């Protein structure tokens, strides 16, 4: 008879602003939790696991700001089979966290452990993740933890099997998270702009207009009688294109304000996209048109290739030997 055990993946995070108000413990999604204290006492890290990383890399395990864990009951016949899914959920919580703070450097360590029926815990995996940075403000601000469950649940839905139908959302979200991981100001700025553009552009040649309109729509400031609002974000779009094509480069001191503004804009855009059902549906409809146009274009291309193939076969059949 198979023995039931608990497989748990746990992520320790430090470097974020003070957790005020303290969220305590909260459920982010089914079997996914967050707490500002350890769910269990820290597990001893055997030397064989710790050696490749070094003491500094494992510091989040010593005094984390918060801990996130995902767990699942397993039988001893399938242990190890759920590791990838549990760690995937932690990675999505990691992305969700990056959408909340306005300041901080997040360092994370993930441990995977097996909890036996007698509560004995066995460490089965350890990994450290590349830090990400939140720099939209010069000082720590309030972290809206009450938004985290909705963001996490939406991310899990978007990346579930069949995620290809949400490809533009997923790629935009990944661009946002990659921007948070960058230390070079050029890279951060370009990726924050790209993350929004990837989600909202539905027609070629309309990127600048749709970029500005989508941001203003999210902010509740879209007004055809006030075109100067559009032009402000259109300038961001053109600056980003200049960076991409090497026509100019950004400087930390000179361009800090523009970079911080674009980071904050992208952060609030994705919060709204993942939490506000009406805004999500508005963007989804535009992306549905984009996907349909892409499907029609690919179908027309296939038909043209088939016709060309038939023409070549016909020409070969009637040509003299």
C-alpha positions, 0 to 999 in steps of 0.5 A: 500500500502506497504511503502518503507524504507531503512534497513542499517547495518553499521560497525564502525572500529577503530585501523587500521593504518592511511588510507594513501592514504585516500580511501575516499568513495568507492563501494565494491560490489552492495549496499556495501560501505566503507568510512573514514567518516560517511555516516550519523551523528552517531545515538544515542545509547539508554541505552537499547542497550548500557548497555550490552556492556559498554563504552569501547566496543562502542568506535569505534562508537566515532571516527572510522578509517573507516565505512562500510555499506550495505543497501537495500530498503525494504517494511514495510511488510518485515522489519527485513527479510534482517538483516541477509543478510546485516550483512553477507555482513559486516562480509565478508568485515571484513574478506576482511579488515583483508587480507589488513593491516600488522599491527593493532588491529581492533575493530568493532561495527555493528549497524542495523537501519531502515531509514523511508521515512522522513529520521527518523532513528530507531536503531534496533540492536547493536553488538560488535565483537571480535577484530582481529590483524594484526602483520606481521610487527613491523610498520604500512605499506600502506593499499592497499584499491584498492584491497578491492572491488575485494576481497569482491566481490569474498568472496560474490560469494564464500559464496553465496547459494551453497557454498558447492562446494567452501567448501575448499576455505571457510574453508581456508578463515575462518581459516585465519580469525580465526588466525587473532582473536587469541592472542596466538602465537601457535594458530595464527601460526597453523591457518595461516598454516592450512588456506593455506593447507586447500585450496591447498592440493588435495592428502593425504600424499602430504600436505607438498609438495603442501603447499610449492609449492602453496606458491612459485607459488603464489610468482612467485618463484616456480623453480624445480632447486631451491629446497631450496626454497621448503625446507624453507616452508616445515620446516614451515609445519613441525614446525606447525605439531609439534605444533599441536601434542604437540611436541613443543610450540612456544615462542613470543620472540624466534619464533616471526619472523617465526610467522610474516613471516607465517602471511604475507605469508598467507595474500598475498596468499589469496589476490592473490587467491581472486584477480588473476583469473588465480591463482584462476582457478589453485587452483580450478582445483586442488580442483575439482580433490579433490572433484571428488576423494572424491565423487568416494570414497563415492560412492564406500563406498555406493556400498560396504554397499549395497552389504553387505546388499544384502549379509546379506539378501541373507544369511538370505533367504537360512539359514535353519529354 
